[in-house]
């Protein structure tokens, strides 16, 4: 598994050419931790990606597969 992004700041969105997301779970939260990670899925089999999505959903995480800067699985608490 490759974690592509675990924590970011508001300036990171501009450097990626994206609008600033003021409510991103990637920002450090009140408890001191980021509540979201991005996991690379590019170059992985669809079966593997679907099983990984099911696994995180079973663990109670919200998962969204999308393309922001690249194809990835966004996993958040």
Sine and cosine of phi, psi and omega as CSV:
sin_phi,cos_phi,sin_psi,cos_psi,sin_omega,cos_omega
0.00,0.00,0.69,-0.72,0.03,-1.00
-0.89,-0.46,0.88,-0.48,0.07,-1.00
-1.00,0.05,0.87,-0.49,-0.06,-1.00
-1.00,-0.03,-0.37,0.93,0.00,-1.00
-0.33,-0.94,0.85,-0.53,0.00,-1.00
-0.93,-0.36,-0.53,0.85,0.02,-1.00
-0.47,-0.88,0.67,-0.74,0.03,-1.00
-0.62,-0.79,0.27,-0.96,0.07,-1.00
-0.93,-0.36,0.12,-0.99,-0.04,-1.00
-0.87,0.49,-0.59,0.81,0.00,-1.00
-0.91,0.41,-0.42,0.91,-0.01,-1.00
-0.90,0.44,-0.56,0.83,0.02,-1.00
-0.89,0.46,-0.69,0.73,0.02,-1.00
-0.89,0.45,-0.66,0.76,-0.01,-1.00
-0.92,0.38,-0.38,0.92,0.06,-1.00
-1.00,-0.01,-0.01,1.00,0.00,-1.00
0.97,0.25,0.44,0.90,-0.03,-1.00
-0.89,-0.45,0.37,-0.93,0.10,-0.99
-0.92,0.40,0.57,-0.82,0.04,-1.00
-0.92,0.39,0.77,-0.64,0.04,-1.00
-0.98,-0.18,0.97,-0.25,-0.10,-1.00
-0.95,0.31,-0.25,0.97,-0.02,-1.00
-0.89,-0.45,0.42,0.91,-0.05,-1.00
-0.89,0.46,0.69,-0.73,0.09,-1.00
-0.97,0.22,-0.10,0.99,0.07,-1.00
-0.97,0.25,-0.34,0.94,0.03,-1.00
-0.95,0.30,0.43,-0.90,0.10,-0.99
-0.89,0.46,0.80,-0.60,-0.04,-1.00
-1.00,-0.02,0.02,-1.00,-0.05,-1.00
-0.85,0.53,-0.50,0.87,0.00,-1.00
-0.99,0.13,0.02,1.00,0.05,-1.00
1.00,-0.07,-0.02,1.00,-0.05,-1.00
-0.86,-0.51,0.50,-0.87,0.19,-0.98
-0.97,0.24,0.59,-0.81,-0.05,-1.00
-0.96,-0.29,0.29,0.96,0.03,-1.00
-0.52,-0.85,0.51,-0.86,0.13,-0.99
-0.70,-0.71,0.42,-0.91,0.12,-0.99
-0.94,-0.35,0.74,-0.67,-0.01,-1.00
-0.90,-0.44,0.77,-0.63,-0.02,-1.00
-0.92,0.40,0.72,-0.69,0.09,-1.00
-0.86,-0.51,-0.19,0.98,0.01,-1.00
-0.88,0.48,0.73,-0.69,0.02,-1.00
0.99,0.12,0.06,1.00,0.03,-1.00
-0.96,-0.27,0.43,-0.90,-0.01,-1.00
-0.93,0.36,0.49,-0.87,0.03,-1.00
-0.87,0.49,-0.62,0.78,0.01,-1.00
-0.87,0.49,-0.72,0.69,0.01,-1.00
-0.87,0.49,-0.70,0.71,-0.01,-1.00
-0.90,0.43,-0.65,0.76,0.03,-1.00
-0.92,0.40,-0.66,0.75,0.03,-1.00
-0.90,0.43,-0.61,0.79,0.03,-1.00
-0.91,0.42,-0.66,0.75,0.04,-1.00
-0.88,0.47,-0.72,0.69,0.02,-1.00
-0.87,0.49,-0.69,0.73,0.01,-1.00
-0.84,0.54,-0.78,0.63,-0.03,-1.00
-0.91,0.41,-0.59,0.81,0.05,-1.00
-0.91,0.42,-0.65,0.76,0.03,-1.00
-0.90,0.44,-0.51,0.86,0.02,-1.00
-0.99,0.17,-0.07,1.00,0.07,-1.00
0.99,-0.11,0.17,0.99,0.01,-1.00
-1.00,-0.01,0.48,-0.88,0.15,-0.99
-0.99,0.11,0.76,-0.65,0.00,-1.00
-0.79,-0.61,0.70,-0.72,0.03,-1.00
-0.68,-0.74,0.81,-0.58,0.09,-1.00
-0.99,-0.11,0.82,-0.57,0.00,-1.00
-0.39,-0.92,0.15,-0.99,0.03,-1.00
-0.92,-0.40,0.94,-0.35,0.13,-0.99
-0.97,-0.23,-0.97,0.26,0.11,-0.99
-0.98,-0.22,-0.33,0.94,0.03,-1.00
-0.25,-0.97,0.26,-0.97,0.01,-1.00
-0.91,0.42,0.85,-0.52,-0.02,-1.00
-0.42,-0.91,0.26,-0.97,0.08,-1.00
-0.96,-0.26,0.88,-0.48,0.03,-1.00
-1.00,-0.02,0.86,-0.52,-0.02,-1.00
-0.87,-0.50,0.80,-0.60,0.01,-1.00
-0.63,-0.77,0.39,-0.92,0.05,-1.00
-0.97,0.23,0.00,0.00,0.00,0.00
